[in-house]
Amino acid sequence: MMSTPGWRLMRTLGFNRLIERLYPPTCLLCGAPGEGGRDLCAGCRSELPWNLNACARCALPFDVAVPAGTLCGACQKKPPAFDRCVTAFRYEQAVPALVVGAKFRGQLNAARLLGECLAVRIHEATGAAGGGRPDVLIPVPLHRRRLRQRGYNQAFEIARSLGRALNLPVDAGCCARLMATPPQAGLDERARRRNIRGAFAVTASLAGVSVAVVDDVVTTGSTVNELSRILAAAGAARVEVWAVARTP
């Protein structure tokens, strides 16, 4: 006789197959049937601007092909607080529409797809065995006021999808956003750094823990750099940034 966990697994798999029959994966970009259980078709996937030629530290896209491990000028002069940034895409073409849908329009299916795409990129960057992956994923937190207004945190939704794909836990409670800072959009790099300074606090012990900060878009890196700084100060052994997209 099959054990209770075995029956639960069979029920879960059966439920997932039923959902796929009732709501088959459909490409969010063109409406064609999705591929591999994702809401993305093979044609649109191949046309997405994957960020494969970028700075090895901050993921800034390069305009010309460079050897693996190359650092941009900014990272050579002043390395960021995080050890490495990996992003799936350059923030161009169809990517902004998916990010905006996930961030402002309640399109959680877009957030799920972006997390799955990021998982593909992380799989490539870390290898099939996943050696050196972090102990936990930490989504960039929203201030409680903005969370009430939006109803969800898109970074957490992306992290949940990413964690499922890579079998990594997500901890949304180990740090908090203390200040409801004005949006970073429209600010220059110096103003972004001032705006976000002191905005986060760690609320749990991270001594010796390897973490990956998860966000939607890295622009100047001010937000993820500030969060990485306080995570490292709280004892995190290694801090990486995993984001959906990086602006040029």
Secondary structure as a PSIPRED ss2 file (coil, helix, strand):
# PSIPRED VFORMAT (PSIPRED V4.0)

   1 M C   1.000  0.000  0.000
   2 M C   1.000  0.000  0.000
   3 S C   1.000  0.000  0.000
   4 T H   0.000  1.000  0.000
   5 P H   0.000  1.000  0.000
   6 G H   0.000  1.000  0.000
   7 W H   0.000  1.000  0.000
   8 R H   0.000  1.000  0.000
   9 L H   0.000  1.000  0.000
  10 M H   0.000  1.000  0.000
  11 R H   0.000  1.000  0.000
  12 T H   0.000  1.000  0.000
  13 L H   0.000  1.000  0.000
  14 G H   0.000  1.000  0.000
  15 F H   0.000  1.000  0.000
  16 N H   0.000  1.000  0.000
  17 R H   0.000  1.000  0.000
  18 L H   0.000  1.000  0.000
  19 I H   0.000  1.000  0.000
  20 E H   0.000  1.000  0.000
  21 R H   0.000  1.000  0.000
  22 L H   0.000  1.000  0.000
  23 Y C   1.000  0.000  0.000
  24 P C   1.000  0.000  0.000
  25 P C   1.000  0.000  0.000
  26 T E   0.000  0.000  1.000
  27 C C   1.000  0.000  0.000
  28 L C   1.000  0.000  0.000
  29 L C   1.000  0.000  0.000
  30 C C   1.000  0.000  0.000
  31 G C   1.000  0.000  0.000
  32 A C   1.000  0.000  0.000
  33 P E   0.000  0.000  1.000
  34 G C   1.000  0.000  0.000
  35 E C   1.000  0.000  0.000
  36 G C   1.000  0.000  0.000
  37 G C   1.000  0.000  0.000
  38 R C   1.000  0.000  0.000
  39 D C   1.000  0.000  0.000
  40 L C   1.000  0.000  0.000
  41 C C   1.000  0.000  0.000
  42 A H   0.000  1.000  0.000
  43 G H   0.000  1.000  0.000
  44 C H   0.000  1.000  0.000
  45 R H   0.000  1.000  0.000
  46 S H   0.000  1.000  0.000
  47 E H   0.000  1.000  0.000
  48 L C   1.000  0.000  0.000
  49 P C   1.000  0.000  0.000
  50 W E   0.000  0.000  1.000
  51 N C   1.000  0.000  0.000
  52 L C   1.000  0.000  0.000
  53 N C   1.000  0.000  0.000
  54 A E   0.000  0.000  1.000
  55 C C   1.000  0.000  0.000
  56 A C   1.000  0.000  0.000
  57 R C   1.000  0.000  0.000
  58 C C   1.000  0.000  0.000
  59 A C   1.000  0.000  0.000
  60 L C   1.000  0.000  0.000
  61 P E   0.000  0.000  1.000
  62 F C   1.000  0.000  0.000
  63 D C   1.000  0.000  0.000
  64 V C   1.000  0.000  0.000
  65 A C   1.000  0.000  0.000
  66 V C   1.000  0.000  0.000
  67 P C   1.000  0.000  0.000
  68 A C   1.000  0.000  0.000
  69 G C   1.000  0.000  0.000
  70 T C   1.000  0.000  0.000
  71 L C   1.000  0.000  0.000
  72 C C   1.000  0.000  0.000
  73 G H   0.000  1.000  0.000
  74 A H   0.000  1.000  0.000
  75 C H   0.000  1.000  0.000
  76 Q H   0.000  1.000  0.000
  77 K H   0.000  1.000  0.000
  78 K C   1.000  0.000  0.000
  79 P C   1.000  0.000  0.000
  80 P C   1.000  0.000  0.000
  81 A C   1.000  0.000  0.000
  82 F C   1.000  0.000  0.000
  83 D C   1.000  0.000  0.000
  84 R E   0.000  0.000  1.000
  85 C E   0.000  0.000  1.000
  86 V E   0.000  0.000  1.000
  87 T E   0.000  0.000  1.000
  88 A E   0.000  0.000  1.000
  89 F E   0.000  0.000  1.000
  90 R E   0.000  0.000  1.000
  91 Y C   1.000  0.000  0.000
  92 E C   1.000  0.000  0.000
  93 Q C   1.000  0.000  0.000
  94 A C   1.000  0.000  0.000
  95 V H   0.000  1.000  0.000
  96 P H   0.000  1.000  0.000
  97 A H   0.000  1.000  0.000
  98 L H   0.000  1.000  0.000
  99 V H   0.000  1.000  0.000
 100 V H   0.000  1.000  0.000
 101 G H   0.000  1.000  0.000
 102 A H   0.000  1.000  0.000
 103 K H   0.000  1.000  0.000
 104 F H   0.000  1.000  0.000
 105 R C   1.000  0.000  0.000
 106 G C   1.000  0.000  0.000
 107 Q C   1.000  0.000  0.000
 108 L H   0.000  1.000  0.000
 109 N H   0.000  1.000  0.000
 110 A H   0.000  1.000  0.000
 111 A H   0.000  1.000  0.000
 112 R H   0.000  1.000  0.000
 113 L H   0.000  1.000  0.000
 114 L H   0.000  1.000  0.000
 115 G H   0.000  1.000  0.000
 116 E H   0.000  1.000  0.000
 117 C H   0.000  1.000  0.000
 118 L H   0.000  1.000  0.000
 119 A H   0.000  1.000  0.000
 120 V H   0.000  1.000  0.000
 121 R H   0.000  1.000  0.000
 122 I H   0.000  1.000  0.000
 123 H H   0.000  1.000  0.000
 124 E H   0.000  1.000  0.000
 125 A H   0.000  1.000  0.000
 126 T H   0.000  1.000  0.000
 127 G C   1.000  0.000  0.000
 128 A C   1.000  0.000  0.000
 129 A C   1.000  0.000  0.000
 130 G C   1.000  0.000  0.000
 131 G C   1.000  0.000  0.000
 132 G C   1.000  0.000  0.000
 133 R C   1.000  0.000  0.000
 134 P C   1.000  0.000  0.000
 135 D C   1.000  0.000  0.000
 136 V E   0.000  0.000  1.000
 137 L E   0.000  0.000  1.000
 138 I E   0.000  0.000  1.000
 139 P E   0.000  0.000  1.000
 140 V C   1.000  0.000  0.000
 141 P C   1.000  0.000  0.000
 142 L C   1.000  0.000  0.000
 143 H C   1.000  0.000  0.000
 144 R H   0.000  1.000  0.000
 145 R H   0.000  1.000  0.000
 146 R H   0.000  1.000  0.000
 147 L H   0.000  1.000  0.000
 148 R H   0.000  1.000  0.000
 149 Q H   0.000  1.000  0.000
 150 R H   0.000  1.000  0.000
 151 G C   1.000  0.000  0.000
 152 Y C   1.000  0.000  0.000
 153 N C   1.000  0.000  0.000
 154 Q H   0.000  1.000  0.000
 155 A H   0.000  1.000  0.000
 156 F H   0.000  1.000  0.000
 157 E H   0.000  1.000  0.000
 158 I H   0.000  1.000  0.000
 159 A H   0.000  1.000  0.000
 160 R H   0.000  1.000  0.000
 161 S H   0.000  1.000  0.000
 162 L H   0.000  1.000  0.000
 163 G H   0.000  1.000  0.000
 164 R H   0.000  1.000  0.000
 165 A H   0.000  1.000  0.000
 166 L H   0.000  1.000  0.000
 167 N C   1.000  0.000  0.000
 168 L C   1.000  0.000  0.000
 169 P C   1.000  0.000  0.000
 170 V E   0.000  0.000  1.000
 171 D C   1.000  0.000  0.000
 172 A C   1.000  0.000  0.000
 173 G C   1.000  0.000  0.000
 174 C C   1.000  0.000  0.000
 175 C E   0.000  0.000  1.000
 176 A E   0.000  0.000  1.000
 177 R E   0.000  0.000  1.000
 178 L C   1.000  0.000  0.000
 179 M C   1.000  0.000  0.000
 180 A C   1.000  0.000  0.000
 181 T C   1.000  0.000  0.000
 182 P C   1.000  0.000  0.000
 183 P C   1.000  0.000  0.000
 184 Q C   1.000  0.000  0.000
 185 A C   1.000  0.000  0.000
 186 G C   1.000  0.000  0.000
 187 L C   1.000  0.000  0.000
 188 D C   1.000  0.000  0.000
 189 E H   0.000  1.000  0.000
 190 R H   0.000  1.000  0.000
 191 A H   0.000  1.000  0.000
 192 R H   0.000  1.000  0.000
 193 R H   0.000  1.000  0.000
 194 R H   0.000  1.000  0.000
 195 N H   0.000  1.000  0.000
 196 I H   0.000  1.000  0.000
 197 R C   1.000  0.000  0.000
 198 G C   1.000  0.000  0.000
 199 A C   1.000  0.000  0.000
 200 F E   0.000  0.000  1.000
 201 A E   0.000  0.000  1.000
 202 V E   0.000  0.000  1.000
 203 T C   1.000  0.000  0.000
 204 A C   1.000  0.000  0.000
 205 S C   1.000  0.000  0.000
 206 L C   1.000  0.000  0.000
 207 A C   1.000  0.000  0.000
 208 G C   1.000  0.000  0.000
 209 V C   1.000  0.000  0.000
 210 S E   0.000  0.000  1.000
 211 V E   0.000  0.000  1.000
 212 A E   0.000  0.000  1.000
 213 V E   0.000  0.000  1.000
 214 V E   0.000  0.000  1.000
 215 D E   0.000  0.000  1.000
 216 D E   0.000  0.000  1.000
 217 V E   0.000  0.000  1.000
 218 V E   0.000  0.000  1.000
 219 T C   1.000  0.000  0.000
 220 T C   1.000  0.000  0.000
 221 G C   1.000  0.000  0.000
 222 S H   0.000  1.000  0.000
 223 T H   0.000  1.000  0.000
 224 V H   0.000  1.000  0.000
 225 N H   0.000  1.000  0.000
 226 E H   0.000  1.000  0.000
 227 L H   0.000  1.000  0.000
 228 S H   0.000  1.000  0.000
 229 R H   0.000  1.000  0.000
 230 I H   0.000  1.000  0.000
 231 L H   0.000  1.000  0.000
 232 A H   0.000  1.000  0.000
 233 A H   0.000  1.000  0.000
 234 A C   1.000  0.000  0.000
 235 G C   1.000  0.000  0.000
 236 A C   1.000  0.000  0.000
 237 A C   1.000  0.000  0.000
 238 R E   0.000  0.000  1.000
 239 V E   0.000  0.000  1.000
 240 E E   0.000  0.000  1.000
 241 V E   0.000  0.000  1.000
 242 W E   0.000  0.000  1.000
 243 A E   0.000  0.000  1.000
 244 V E   0.000  0.000  1.000
 245 A E   0.000  0.000  1.000
 246 R E   0.000  0.000  1.000
 247 T C   1.000  0.000  0.000
 248 P C   1.000  0.000  0.000
